[in-house]
Amino acid sequence: MAQSITIIGDGSMATVCAMLLEGQGHRVTIWGAFADHVANLIQTRVNSHLPGYSVPESIRLTADDESAFKDAQLIVSAVPTQFMRGVWTRLVPHVPAAVPIVSVAKGIENATHQRPTQIISDILQSSGLGRDDPDRPARPLAALSGPSVADELARCLPATVSVASDDPALARAVQDTFTTQWFRVYTNDDLIGVELAGATKNVIALAAGILDGLQAGTNAKSALLTRGLAEITRLGLAMGARRETFSGVAGVGDLATTCFSPTGRNRTCGEQLGRGRKLDDVLESMTDVVEGVPTTRSVVTLAAKYRVEMPITQAVHDVLFCDLDPIEGISRLMSRAPKAEER
């Protein structure tokens, strides 16, 4: 059944979600925070964040806060994590009380160390919109995550992701809405694990890119992926996630894609760092937000809080923010005391 769906955000992932849903016959609105960018989108129907693809005329584009949610039956939040609080605080007076929300963001907020669905829930609860009825639990939210390179989705190449929610009915509804012949969606009840996996894999992808920039070789990169998965799983378990989630599509699947995709923002950023460029220069040259950079700060803090050893994440942090030379970072990892392999 066709639905009216509002997508918050106008970046590459917002655009491919809109194209996917419009192709399924849904009525889609894209809301953008900046009127000039939306005006350019309306005029050209081409998103600078996803060049080479035309946004269908049937997709409505707007920067108007109030009209964005008109007739909305589902809301998709596609705003980068570090900007979510500002955007949702701006929009919350206009958000319909009973409409479910699914997040496709991957990150952990620096100020609060909250996951995307926690940020949305926090704002809705503060505004009184988190509950449709005071006698019922808070409105359920969902997270859609997994290996989903935007350019490949725009070309309708096969992809598989997971949707997680504390509400099984909402997870199934999102699954039904997003599933196509080329886009397969699994349900998962481990919301913590799915969101943590999506956030932390970006940190490991930065490290993978650094190895690429240093031309460290395939052996090193495969070892990095394996040990990176081990340490993000340890953090997930300490925070209440399930081990199986990290061995699934939202975990190792997304991690492998991000570490090896030539177009991945986090891997590309790391590669430039490995070649000797400064972080500020790299970020300034990129058109999209590199979520792994701010997420690294949050993950290091969480690792300390939960007393989880995360040597790769710590090395990435020190390269990004403490002027550690990437070669020295690799040397530091390789010279750690010998030990038995642990998962």
Secondary structure, 3 states (H helix, E strand, C coil): CCCEEEEECCCHHHHHHHHHHHHCCCEEEEECCCHHHHHHHHHHCECCCCCCCECCCCCEEECCCCHHHCCCCEEEECCCHHHHHHHHHHHHHHCCCCCCEEECCCCCCCCCCCCHHHHHHHHHHHHCCCCCCCCCCCCCEEEEECCCCHHHHHCCCCEEEEEEECCHHHHHHHHHHHCCCCEEEEEECCHHHHHHHHHHHHHHHHHHHHHHHHCCCHHHHHHHHHHHHHHHHHHHHHCCCCHHHHCCHHHHHHHHHHHHCCCCHHHHHHHHHHCCCCHHHHHHHCCCCCCHHHHHHHHHHHHHHCCCCCHHHHHHHHHHHCCCCHHHHHHHHHCCCCCCCCC
